[in-house]
């Protein structure tokens, strides 16, 4: 029976195959999964939610041991739209959970009730949603593992909901009873289906699926006509593909960027933004390869003192969007823009790239490469050299050595796993941190000498200690220290290894050693937005708040669309030097990116109380407790490692005045 009639913020209706989400001030959606294949994916969501409820926590659910159940769903309500074989079904679920279900704008697997699609140039018809709404929906679909061993998580906690806020309904039952009844009915229907190869009687025969000619006999002439049609389609598609590639190699005219519309003044040295390379393989699973190639080129270029390079975080804002080169240059404040595409087929890879001077509209360099996939690492270096030469960057003798790839790996699978894991680091939740660790540990298993992976693994233990996520913060920081030192023993020139070591020394209250490591990091990577923000945090906690402001601003200039961490570090520095208005403005930007980013709410409460704005201070304090109901100043203060006691006392007093205890 239904538990109660009180509406739930999240309702999974297996009677009408609808999903209703109504979270005030967050997101409101009514989605209809209105075809057999679509119904399958709502039932998949229901399965994940039911498993989480059964376990009593929001966690990742492995699919591998539930193949029979998933096959049942596929062959009944799913209409056998795809194969139920394990080697086909699990990868299909993996791809849809990763790519299709999070896509609220195009909604390939559901209809958005109460909204109409509108034409969006360059994309086609899409549902009009704000970026915040699209992000909130996409956050729900988390996954870890590979296609064959995938674990799914319907992350309602990331949009401010709990397990009790979600309900599954079927007939007059709810949650576990509803799910069990739903499955029982499906099993009865499945038992009544004819076996494969059986011929149903006329009374049992289903309606033809391809009317109006459904019962016509297929003749040899029909088959020949179909074969001819298929051949024509193949020729057309092949010609179109070739034409697309020819166009990708031929530089198109580019309008000039306007110096007056630049969001930032141009740096006094050559500046470049590398746009995400387009995956033209036709397989979304290859996105990690094209994204990884882009990131490696950015990393390579970043190590050169004579260049100004925009961080990956800001250029990937444009991924999947039709955007003009001059608009990118104006948004990011750069002169040069690199764009490209990747097509991978078996052991072959084709890469096209072109470098544009947005100020003149001139194509400085363009080239395409057809190589063996195994040569990809050498090709990354070759592209880097070509870009530098096109920009007339003279290399020193030391830079002629390909030092920028140090700390990396030649194992492509390990590279992809480390790349996947690094995307979860620093998101601010314990679950994301654990997800990152899972990927990175797999990478290290494949390549035990992968220095960058050890650095990322060390960062997960650092955040465990910093945020109090582990049972023993002391053991976590010791583990982080060992991993950082191991990585730097393998390769001392990786900037983030020194950033991590500096942050660890900061927790150990060895402030001078922390600053030295932070400065070493930015010397190694003068375009490292992350290296600069870590240094900003280190010098600030060491009592040099004006320097902290300077380094944080440099980080944001290198990364004009930063994550909440950069804004939080800058906001804290402004608070400490008494610039409360500036601090509040900056901290609000962090919250716009992630409404649950706890540090920003903490310092907002401190700023408002210091200004005597008691109502705003209390509201921010309430947000702190909403995100972390167990927050208390005493345990929080123990994790603060300010060099100057006055800084600690000032923050604690401001938080107490805001009403926190």
C-alpha positions, 0 to 999 in steps of 0.5 A: 500500500502507499505509505502516505499521500504527502507529495514527495519532491522526487516521484518515479511513477511506474504506472505512467512512466513519468519522473517528477522532480520538484525541489524549491529554488533548485529544479522542477521537472516533469519528464515522460518516458514515452516509448518502450526503449525510454521506459526501460531507462526510467525503470533503470533509474527506479532500480538504482533508487530502490537498491539505494533505499534497500542499502539505506544510503545514496551510493553506487550500485553495481550492475554486473550481478543484476544482468537477469533483472536488466534483461527482463526489463529490456525484453518486456517494457523495453520492447527488446529494442537492443540486445539483452546479451550481457556484453551488449546490454551493460555497455549500452546502459553505460553509454546512455547513463553517461551521455543521453540521460544527462542531456536535458537540452536535447532530451533524447530519452524522454519528453519534457512535459509542459515545455516545447523545443525551440530552434537553437542555431548550430544545435537544432531544436532543444528545450530551453533550460538555464545552465543551472537547471541543465547542470542540476539534472546532469549531476544526478547521473554519476558512474564509476568503472568500465562498461563491463563493471559499471556502477551507477549512482542516482545522485539526488544528494547533489541537488539537495535531496535525501533518500526519503525525498524520493518515492517509487510508485506502482499501482497502489504501492510505493518504494520496495513494495511497488518495485517488487509488484512491478517486477512480478507483473513483468515476469508474468508477462514474460512467461506468456511471451512465445519462445524464440522461433515459436509461431503464435496462433492467429488470435495471439499474433501481435499487430504488424509493426511496419504497416501499411505493407506489413503482410506483403511478401518480400520478393527478390526484386524488393531485396535487390532494390533495398540492396541498391538503396543501401549501396547508394546510402553508403556512397553518399555517407562516404562522400559526405564524410570525405567532404567534411574532412576536406572542409576541416582541413581548409581554413574558413574565413574568420572575423577579427576579434575586437580589442574593445570587446576583450574581457581582459587586456591582452597579456604582454606576451603571446596568448593562446586558448586551446579549444576542445578537439571535436570527436568525429569518431561517432562514438561518445566513448572516444570523448575521453581520447579527444579531451585528453589530447586537448588537455595534454597540448594545453599542459605542454604549452603551459610550461613555456615562460614566453607564453600565456596559456588559458587553463583547460577548465575555461576552454572546455566551457565551449565543448559541444557548442558552436562558437566563433573564434573571435568570441572565444578570443574576446571572452578569454582575452587572448590573441591566438586560438587553436581548434581541431578534430580527432577521428579514431578508427581501430589502430588509426587516428586522424587529427586536424588542427589549425591555429588562428590569430583572432586579431587579424583573422588570419590562419597562422598554421593548419595541418592534418595527421594520419598516424598509428594510434600507438604514436599518439604521445609523440604526435602530441609533442609534434603538434606542440612544437608546430604551434610554438614555431607558428607563434614564433616562440624561440625555444631555449636549449633546455626547452628543446628537450621534450620535458613537458611529458615527464611524469606521464605514461605511455599506457593509454588506458592508464592515462584515460583512467587518471584523466577520468579520476582527476575530474572528480578531485576537488568537487567538494564531496566525499563521494567524488573524492572516493570516485577519483581514488577508484579511477586513479588506483586502477591507473597506477595498477596499469602503470606503477611508475605513473608519477602524475597518478601518484600526485592525484592519488595523494590529493584525494588523501589530502582532501580526506584530511583537510575536510575531515572525511577520514577516521584519522586525518593524521594517517591521511595526511601521512599517506598524502605526504608519502605519495607526493614524495614518491611522485617527485622522486620519480619526476621532480618537474611536475608542478602539482606535485610541489603544490600538493607537497606545499599544501601538506606542509601547510597542514603540518604547520611548516609554513616556510617549507610550504611557501617554498614548494608553492613557489617551485610549482609556479616556477615550473608551470608559469601558466598553471592556474591550479599551481597559482591558486594553491600558492595563493592559499599557502601564502594567505594562511602563512599571513601574507594576505595581499600576496594571496590576493595577487596570486588568486587573481593571476589564477583566475586570469589564467582560468577566466571561468574558474571553479569555486575553489579559486573564488573561495581562496580570493574571497577569504583573502579579501575577508582577512584584509577587511575588504568585505564587499569585494569578498562577498561579491567573489564568494557569491560567484563560488556559490553560483557555481556550486550552491553546496560549496561549504567554504564559501558559505562559511566565509560569507557568514564571517563577512556579513557578521563582521559588517554587522549585517546580522540577518544575512549572517544568520542566513549564511550560517543556516546554509552552513548547517544545511550542508553540514548539520554537524558543523561546529566551530571547535572541530572546524578550527582544529583543521585551520593552520593559520600561522598568525593566531590573530587570523584564527581568532578573527575568523572564529569570532566572526563565525560565532557572531553569525550564530554558529557554535 
